[in-house]
Amino acid sequence: MDYINAFWVGGLICALVQILLEKTKLLPGRVMVLLVCAGAVLGSIGLYDKLISFAGAGASVPLLGFGNTLFKGVKKAVLEHGFLGLFMGGFTASAVGISAALIFGYIASLIFRPKMKN
């Protein structure tokens, strides 16, 4: 049942984003920022943890999950370091995921030899 919940929640998030892209004039970059901010807001009011416990990776993998991760990192760093935690918490919480994306992207570019579009 965990896989089914992850599938339909993740699919619903993606479908809602696709509808938002199709029905509005918002550019994809702005929608991505909206998703990250929405994940941080949902995390700050305590709803996102409930969604993750219900849907698992279906809720934690999309950009909403990235916003929630940033919020948790900033919250923890502010509690530990005070005002300076605002500047270091997001970096600390997301460093592993961002580093992995950069490293695997670089390895993929070496293997597959990307070409520029004409």
C-alpha positions as CSV (number, residue, x, y, z in Angstrom):
1,M,0.0,0.0,0.0
2,D,3.0,2.3,0.6
3,Y,3.9,2.1,-3.1
4,I,0.4,2.9,-4.2
5,N,0.1,5.9,-1.9
6,A,3.5,7.2,-3.1
7,F,2.5,6.7,-6.7
8,W,-0.9,8.5,-6.6
9,V,0.3,11.4,-4.3
10,G,3.4,12.0,-6.5
11,G,1.3,11.7,-9.6
12,L,-1.3,14.1,-8.2
13,I,1.4,16.7,-7.4
14,C,2.8,16.4,-11.0
15,A,-0.6,16.6,-12.5
16,L,-1.5,19.7,-10.6
17,V,1.8,21.3,-11.6
18,Q,1.2,20.4,-15.3
19,I,-2.3,21.9,-15.1
20,L,-0.8,25.0,-13.6
21,L,1.7,25.3,-16.4
22,E,-1.0,24.7,-19.1
23,K,-3.7,27.0,-17.7
24,T,-1.6,30.0,-16.6
25,K,1.1,32.0,-18.3
26,L,3.6,31.2,-15.5
27,L,7.0,30.2,-16.7
28,P,8.5,26.8,-15.5
29,G,11.1,28.6,-13.4
30,R,8.5,30.5,-11.5
31,V,6.4,27.4,-11.0
32,M,9.5,25.6,-9.6
33,V,10.1,28.5,-7.1
34,L,6.4,28.4,-6.2
35,L,6.7,24.7,-5.4
36,V,9.8,25.1,-3.2
37,C,8.2,28.0,-1.3
38,A,5.0,26.0,-0.9
39,G,6.9,23.0,0.5
40,A,8.6,25.3,3.0
41,V,5.3,26.9,4.0
42,L,3.6,23.4,4.4
43,G,6.6,22.3,6.4
44,S,6.4,25.3,8.7
45,I,2.8,24.7,9.6
46,G,3.3,21.0,10.1
47,L,1.4,19.6,7.2
48,Y,4.2,18.3,5.1
49,D,5.5,15.8,7.7
50,K,2.0,14.2,7.8
51,L,2.0,14.0,4.0
52,I,5.4,12.4,3.9
53,S,4.4,9.8,6.6
54,F,1.4,9.0,4.4
55,A,3.0,9.0,0.9
56,G,6.7,8.6,1.5
57,A,8.8,9.3,-1.5
58,G,5.7,10.4,-3.5
59,A,5.7,13.5,-1.3
60,S,9.4,13.9,-0.5
61,V,11.0,13.6,-3.9
62,P,9.2,16.5,-5.8
63,L,10.3,20.1,-5.4
64,L,7.8,20.5,-2.6
65,G,10.1,18.1,-0.6
66,F,13.1,20.2,-1.4
67,G,11.4,23.3,0.1
68,N,10.5,21.3,3.2
69,T,14.1,20.1,3.5
70,L,15.4,23.7,3.3
71,F,12.9,24.8,5.9
72,K,13.9,22.0,8.3
73,G,17.6,22.8,7.9
74,V,17.1,26.5,8.5
75,K,14.9,25.8,11.5
76,K,17.5,23.5,13.0
77,A,20.4,25.9,12.3
78,V,18.5,28.9,13.8
79,L,17.8,26.9,17.0
80,E,21.5,26.0,17.2
81,H,23.3,29.1,15.9
82,G,20.8,31.9,16.2
83,F,20.5,34.5,13.4
84,L,23.4,33.1,11.4
85,G,21.5,29.9,11.1
86,L,19.3,31.7,8.5
87,F,22.2,31.7,6.2
88,M,23.8,28.3,6.8
89,G,20.8,26.0,7.5
90,G,19.5,25.6,3.9
91,F,23.0,24.8,2.6
92,T,23.7,22.3,5.3
93,A,20.4,20.5,4.8
94,S,20.5,20.3,1.1
95,A,24.2,19.9,0.4
96,V,24.2,16.1,-0.1
97,G,21.4,16.1,-2.6
98,I,22.7,19.0,-4.6
99,S,26.3,17.6,-4.6
100,A,24.9,14.2,-5.8
101,A,23.0,15.8,-8.6
102,L,26.1,17.7,-9.7
103,I,28.4,14.7,-9.5
104,F,26.0,12.3,-11.3
105,G,25.2,14.9,-13.9
106,Y,28.9,15.4,-14.6
107,I,29.5,11.6,-14.9
108,A,26.5,11.3,-17.2
109,S,27.9,14.1,-19.4
110,L,31.2,12.2,-19.7
111,I,29.5,8.9,-20.6
112,F,27.0,10.3,-23.1
113,R,28.8,13.2,-24.7
114,P,26.1,15.9,-24.9
115,K,25.9,18.1,-27.9
116,M,24.6,21.6,-28.3
117,K,21.4,22.2,-30.2
118,N,21.6,24.2,-33.4
